[in-house]
């Protein structure tokens, strides 16, 4: 949203500069100011690395195994109690 506002403002400044440039050309003189520079764009998000996914999946597998053991013990205790 903020980038769109700055681009719109830049476009208006360029239009003003072009009008000044055209009038300077017709008067055979140089424009009074330089063309406005385009604002810099937002940087892209960094690409995820494969190692991040591998580490996350290992942690999930370990957690799943622990949960399965706990559930298995609970089910075994319930079955023995019946």
Order of alpha helices (4+ residues) and beta strands (2+ residues): alpha-alpha
